[in-house]
Amino acid sequence: MSDALAGILAAAADGRFPPPDGSTTVVRQPNDRDAGVLAFTAHSVVFTDEDPRWVRATLAATEGDALAATMNPRFLGALLDRTGRHMNTIDLLTVASALPGAPGPGLREIRDPEHPRVARAMRFRDEVRVWGAEDGVLILGRGVAGRWETAIEVAEEARGRRLGERLARAARQLVPDAVVWAQQSPGNARSVRTFQAAGYRPVGSEALFVEG
């Protein structure tokens, strides 16, 4: 595991960010599965097993705002081509501290490894656990650099009842760590509002590169 990346994430969760000096830190991947880019305020982190010299040369050749070069589609496309991976989107990366107590009633753990939500989550995370509620699903698992991450799903017919907020808050009570992370697509304003209402604060943006 990349201790460097884990340390950067732990510090960010604690409100201590890399220096906003416009530079880019390049570190090794934490494992074969996880590679990508993190962008904080005026500082980026590229976690890849590719040659750091190639990364820096490609960034320098990327036209546009130098402070945003690591999230420029031309740089991301070049890195994806070089690694043979693909990505879904650039996410807003958020984090929240754990909360005491147990979540409210209505959550039941789904232990079936063949359940579609469990099977899908296990492609991207380790130690996956899934809970179901009426009209909703909550997922916890270890993602990039071993961090605990959550994701939620709410049925369309249940929108407007603040179920998503309750599920996101329940993840803060269920996580076996000091903090829990979550990603939201910036264009999904409803999801962004839901997690921020549940106490998750934005720390940066993230592009994850997926194998296969």
C-alpha positions in Angstrom: 0.0 0.0 0.0 1.2 3.5 -0.8 1.8 5.0 2.6 2.3 8.4 0.9 -1.2 8.5 -0.6 -2.8 7.2 2.6 -1.0 10.0 4.6 -2.2 12.6 2.1 -5.7 11.5 2.5 -5.6 11.2 6.3 -4.2 14.7 6.5 -6.9 16.1 4.2 -9.6 14.4 6.3 -8.1 16.3 9.2 -8.2 19.6 7.4 -4.5 19.6 6.6 -3.9 19.9 2.8 -0.9 19.9 0.6 0.6 23.4 0.1 -1.4 25.5 -2.4 1.7 26.2 -4.5 0.5 25.0 -7.9 2.6 21.9 -7.8 1.8 18.2 -8.5 2.8 15.3 -6.3 3.3 12.0 -8.0 3.1 8.8 -5.8 2.9 5.1 -6.5 -0.5 3.4 -6.7 -1.6 1.9 -3.4 -2.4 -1.4 -5.2 -2.9 -2.8 -8.7 -6.6 -1.8 -8.7 -6.4 1.9 -7.8 -4.9 4.6 -9.9 -6.0 8.2 -10.6 -5.8 11.9 -9.8 -6.7 14.0 -6.8 -7.0 17.8 -7.0 -6.9 20.0 -4.0 -6.7 23.7 -3.9 -3.8 24.6 -6.1 -2.1 21.2 -5.6 -2.7 17.9 -7.3 -1.7 14.3 -6.5 -1.3 11.7 -9.3 -1.2 8.2 -8.0 0.1 5.9 -10.7 2.9 3.4 -11.4 3.8 5.2 -14.6 7.1 7.0 -14.9 6.8 10.3 -12.9 9.0 12.0 -15.6 6.4 11.1 -18.2 3.6 12.5 -16.0 5.4 15.8 -15.4 6.3 16.2 -19.1 2.7 15.5 -20.2 1.4 18.0 -17.7 3.8 20.6 -18.9 2.7 20.1 -22.5 -1.0 20.3 -21.6 -2.6 23.6 -22.8 -4.8 25.6 -20.5 -4.7 26.7 -16.8 -1.7 25.1 -15.2 -3.5 24.9 -11.9 -6.1 22.7 -13.5 -3.8 20.7 -15.7 -4.2 17.4 -13.9 -8.0 17.5 -14.4 -7.7 18.7 -18.0 -9.4 16.1 -20.3 -6.3 16.1 -22.6 -4.0 15.0 -19.7 -6.5 12.5 -18.3 -7.0 11.1 -21.8 -3.2 10.7 -22.3 -2.8 9.0 -18.9 -5.8 6.7 -19.7 -4.3 5.8 -23.0 -0.9 5.0 -21.5 -2.4 2.9 -18.7 -5.1 1.2 -20.8 -7.7 2.1 -18.2 -11.0 4.0 -18.3 -12.8 6.4 -16.0 -16.4 7.3 -15.4 -16.3 10.9 -14.3 -14.5 13.5 -12.2 -16.1 13.3 -8.8 -16.4 15.7 -5.9 -14.5 14.1 -3.0 -16.1 14.6 0.4 -15.4 13.3 4.0 -17.2 13.3 7.3 -16.2 12.3 10.8 -17.8 9.2 12.4 -20.7 9.7 14.7 -21.5 7.8 17.9 -24.6 5.6 18.4 -26.5 3.2 16.2 -28.4 4.2 13.0 -32.2 4.4 13.3 -34.4 1.4 12.7 -35.2 0.1 9.3 -31.7 -0.9 8.1 -31.0 -4.6 7.5 -27.6 -5.9 6.5 -27.5 -7.8 3.1 -25.0 -10.6 3.4 -25.7 -12.3 0.1 -22.4 -12.0 -2.0 -24.5 -12.6 -5.1 -26.7 -9.6 -4.5 -26.1 -7.2 -7.4 -25.2 -4.2 -5.2 -22.7 -6.3 -3.2 -21.2 -7.8 -6.4 -20.8 -4.3 -8.0 -19.3 -2.7 -4.9 -16.7 -5.5 -4.6 -15.3 -4.5 -8.0 -14.1 -1.2 -6.5 -13.8 -1.8 -2.7 -12.7 -4.4 -0.2 -14.4 -5.5 3.0 -17.7 -4.5 1.5 -20.9 -4.4 3.6 -24.3 -3.5 2.4 -27.5 -2.5 4.2 -31.0 -2.2 2.7 -33.8 0.0 3.8 -37.2 0.4 2.4 -36.5 2.2 -0.9 -32.8 2.6 -0.3 -29.4 1.0 -0.1 -26.2 1.9 1.9 -22.8 0.6 1.0 -19.5 0.7 3.0 -16.2 -0.6 1.9 -12.5 0.1 1.8 -11.5 2.0 -1.3 -8.4 4.0 -2.4 -5.5 3.5 0.0 -7.7 1.6 2.4 -10.0 4.5 3.2 -13.5 3.7 4.2 -16.0 4.9 1.6 -19.8 5.0 1.4 -22.3 5.1 -1.4 -26.1 5.3 -1.2 -29.0 4.7 -3.6 -32.6 5.9 -3.2 -35.5 4.7 -5.3 -37.0 7.4 -7.4 -40.4 7.1 -5.8 -38.8 7.8 -2.4 -37.2 11.1 -3.5 -38.0 14.2 -1.3 -38.3 12.3 2.0 -34.7 12.9 3.1 -34.0 9.2 3.0 -30.7 9.8 1.3 -29.6 12.2 4.0 -30.6 9.6 6.7 -28.6 6.9 4.9 -25.5 9.1 4.5 -25.7 10.0 8.1 -26.1 6.3 9.1 -22.8 5.6 7.3 -21.1 7.9 9.7 -22.5 5.7 12.6 -21.6 2.4 10.9 -18.1 3.2 9.7 -15.4 1.3 11.7 -13.0 4.3 11.5 -12.6 7.9 12.5 -13.9 9.2 9.1 -15.9 8.1 6.1 -15.4 9.2 2.5 -17.9 9.7 -0.3 -17.8 10.8 -3.9 -20.5 12.6 -5.8 -20.6 13.7 -9.5 -20.6 17.5 -9.4 -23.5 17.6 -11.9 -25.7 15.5 -9.6 -26.7 18.5 -7.5 -29.2 16.4 -5.6 -26.5 14.0 -4.4 -24.1 16.8 -3.5 -26.8 18.5 -1.4 -27.7 15.3 0.3 -24.2 14.5 1.5 -23.5 18.0 2.6 -26.8 18.0 4.5 -25.6 14.9 6.2 -22.3 16.6 7.3 -19.9 15.6 4.6 -17.5 18.4 3.6 -15.8 18.8 0.2 -12.0 18.3 0.2 -11.2 18.2 -3.6 -11.9 16.4 -6.8 -11.0 12.9 -7.9 -10.7 10.9 -11.1 -10.3 7.2 -10.6 -8.9 5.0 -13.4 -10.6 1.6 -13.7 -9.1 -1.5 -15.1 -10.9 -3.5 -17.9 
